[in-house]
Amino acid sequence: MSAAGPLPAEELRIVSNRLAALRNRLGPMAHGGCHLLSCDVVALMEELADLTGLAKRLENEISARRWNEKARADRDALDTATVLAETRRANSNVALLPVVPRPFGDGGRR
């Protein structure tokens, strides 16, 4: 499981598929009980830790996408005409910054 970048489409279903498989493996023991060996408990804990990490990545990706969509909508709503109108409004706290002359017009190359 990589920690960076968006999750590929096949990973989007992996959490629910692996949880369903885990439930199916434990299902037959629901009524009769079971005795787990140390190695079985370790394997179960590793599986749950891996699923928790993957679920966290999914949560983070969804959160980032929602945040970016909201920021994009906010930015689009705040267009140039709105900003200029606000600078002209009495008692506005929005001000245009003065243009600062630059010594070179081509990015500093002579």
C-alpha positions as CSV (number, residue, x, y, z in Angstrom):
1,M,0.0,0.0,0.0
2,S,1.6,3.2,-1.1
3,A,1.2,6.4,1.0
4,A,1.1,9.0,-1.8
5,G,-1.1,9.8,-4.7
6,P,-4.8,9.0,-5.4
7,L,-5.9,5.4,-5.0
8,P,-6.4,3.4,-8.2
9,A,-10.0,2.4,-9.0
10,E,-9.4,-1.3,-8.0
11,E,-8.3,-0.2,-4.5
12,L,-11.6,1.7,-3.9
13,R,-13.4,-1.6,-3.4
14,I,-10.7,-3.5,-1.7
15,V,-11.6,-2.4,1.9
16,S,-15.2,-3.6,1.6
17,N,-14.1,-6.8,-0.2
18,R,-11.5,-7.7,2.4
19,L,-13.9,-6.9,5.3
20,A,-16.5,-9.2,3.7
21,A,-13.9,-12.0,3.3
22,L,-12.9,-11.6,7.0
23,R,-16.5,-11.7,8.1
24,N,-17.1,-14.8,6.0
25,R,-14.1,-16.5,7.6
26,L,-15.3,-15.7,11.1
27,G,-19.0,-16.5,10.4
28,P,-18.8,-20.3,11.0
29,M,-17.4,-19.6,14.4
30,A,-20.2,-17.3,15.5
31,H,-22.3,-20.1,17.2
32,G,-19.7,-22.6,18.2
33,G,-16.9,-20.4,19.3
34,C,-13.2,-20.9,18.6
35,H,-9.8,-21.0,20.1
36,L,-7.3,-18.8,18.3
37,L,-3.6,-19.5,18.5
38,S,-1.1,-16.6,18.9
39,C,-0.2,-16.7,15.3
40,D,-3.9,-16.4,14.3
41,V,-4.4,-13.4,16.5
42,V,-1.2,-11.8,15.1
43,A,-2.5,-12.4,11.5
44,L,-5.9,-11.0,12.4
45,M,-4.3,-7.9,13.9
46,E,-2.1,-7.4,10.9
47,E,-5.1,-7.7,8.5
48,L,-7.0,-5.2,10.6
49,A,-4.1,-2.8,10.7
50,D,-3.7,-3.0,6.9
51,L,-7.4,-2.4,6.4
52,T,-7.3,0.5,8.8
53,G,-4.4,2.1,6.9
54,L,-6.2,1.7,3.6
55,A,-9.4,3.1,5.0
56,K,-7.5,6.1,6.3
57,R,-6.0,6.7,2.9
58,L,-9.5,6.6,1.4
59,E,-10.8,9.1,4.1
60,N,-7.9,11.4,3.4
61,E,-8.4,11.3,-0.4
62,I,-12.1,12.0,-0.1
63,S,-11.5,14.8,2.4
64,A,-8.9,16.4,0.1
65,R,-11.2,16.2,-2.9
66,R,-14.1,17.8,-1.0
67,W,-11.7,20.5,0.3
68,N,-10.4,21.2,-3.2
69,E,-13.9,21.3,-4.7
70,K,-15.1,23.8,-2.0
71,A,-12.0,26.0,-2.5
72,R,-12.6,25.9,-6.3
73,A,-16.2,26.9,-5.9
74,D,-15.2,29.7,-3.5
75,R,-12.6,30.9,-5.9
76,D,-15.0,30.8,-8.8
77,A,-17.6,32.8,-6.8
78,L,-15.1,35.5,-6.0
79,D,-14.6,36.8,-9.5
80,T,-12.7,40.0,-10.5
81,A,-15.8,42.1,-10.9
82,T,-16.9,41.3,-7.3
83,V,-13.4,42.2,-5.9
84,L,-13.3,45.5,-7.8
85,A,-16.8,46.4,-6.7
86,E,-15.8,45.7,-3.1
87,T,-12.8,48.0,-3.3
88,R,-15.1,50.8,-4.4
89,R,-17.6,50.3,-1.6
90,A,-17.5,52.7,1.3
91,N,-15.9,51.4,4.5
92,S,-14.6,48.3,2.6
93,N,-11.7,46.5,4.1
94,V,-10.6,45.3,0.7
95,A,-7.9,47.4,-1.0
96,L,-5.9,47.0,-4.2
97,L,-2.1,46.9,-3.7
98,P,-0.1,49.4,-5.6
99,V,1.8,48.3,-8.7
100,V,5.5,48.1,-7.8
101,P,7.9,49.1,-10.6
102,R,10.3,46.3,-11.5
103,P,13.9,47.0,-12.6
104,F,13.6,44.5,-15.5
105,G,10.6,43.8,-17.7
106,D,11.9,40.4,-18.9
107,G,12.3,38.6,-15.6
108,G,15.8,39.9,-14.9
109,R,17.5,38.9,-18.1
110,R,19.5,41.7,-19.8
